[in-house]
Amino acid sequence: MTGNAKKAANLSVRADLLEEARAYKINLSQTLEAALQVELKKRHEDEWREQNKEAIAAYGRHIERHGVFSDNYRTFMRED
């Protein structure tokens, strides 16, 4: 299925929200799609973090022990 293909979906929405959305002429399909994109992006990011948490923790430990590459080159925030 392509990214632009549309498929009908039956949804239940609180009556008061639906009435107000219609009063403001809000495009329900467009609004739902935008909200789903935001939620799916968040879920994908959470899933990625979970899948990579061991590597992230290992990198953090490495930085704590050895610092970062640029530590020897930066000229700001030095405690000399």
C-alpha positions as a printed Julia matrix, in Angstrom:
80×3 Matrix{Float64}:
   0.0    0.0    0.0
   1.4    3.4   -0.91
   1.74   6.26   1.58
  -1.12   8.2    0.01
  -3.65   5.38  -0.29
  -6.75   5.96   1.8
  -8.83   3.35   3.57
 -12.14   3.88   5.31
 -12.23   3.34   9.07
 -15.16   3.32  11.46
 -14.45   5.33  14.6
 -16.33   6.35  17.7
 -15.85   9.92  18.85
 -17.37  11.71  21.81
 -20.46  13.54  20.57
 -19.46  16.89  22.08
 -16.04  16.78  20.44
 -17.51  15.83  17.08
 -20.07  18.62  17.26
 -17.46  21.24  18.13
 -15.05  19.98  15.47
 -17.8   20.25  12.87
 -18.63  23.78  14.07
 -14.99  24.74  13.45
 -15.02  22.86  10.12
 -12.12  20.67  11.23
 -11.2   17.97   8.73
 -11.43  14.87  10.91
  -9.47  12.6    8.58
  -6.63  15.06   8.22
  -6.54  15.72  11.98
  -6.51  12.01  12.8
  -3.75  11.35  10.28
  -1.6   14.11  11.77
  -2.19  12.85  15.32
  -1.4    9.27  14.27
   1.84  10.39  12.62
   2.93  12.1   15.84
   1.97   9.11  17.99
   3.6    6.58  15.65
   6.82   8.62  15.53
   6.9    8.63  19.34
   6.27   4.88  19.48
   9.02   4.19  16.91
  11.45   6.36  18.89
  10.52   4.58  22.14
  10.94   1.2   20.45
  14.34   2.21  19.04
  15.49   3.41  22.48
  14.36   0.14  24.05
  16.1   -1.94  21.38
  19.3    0.08  21.77
  19.32   0.74  25.52
  22.28  -1.58  26.17
  24.42   0.13  23.53
  23.37   3.57  24.78
  24.28   2.62  28.36
  27.63   1.18  27.22
  28.41   4.37  25.33
  27.51   6.42  28.4
  29.9    4.33  30.52
  32.63   4.79  27.9
  32.17   8.57  27.94
  32.25   8.62  31.76
  35.56   6.75  31.76
  37.28   8.27  28.75
  35.47  11.52  27.95
  34.62  12.51  24.4
  36.94  13.02  21.46
  36.64  16.79  21.56
  37.59  17.14  25.25
  41.23  17.85  24.32
  40.3   20.44  21.71
  37.53  22.56  23.17
  38.47  25.9   24.68
  35.26  26.65  26.58
  34.18  25.41  30.0
  37.67  24.28  30.92
  38.44  23.84  34.59
  42.17  24.65  34.53
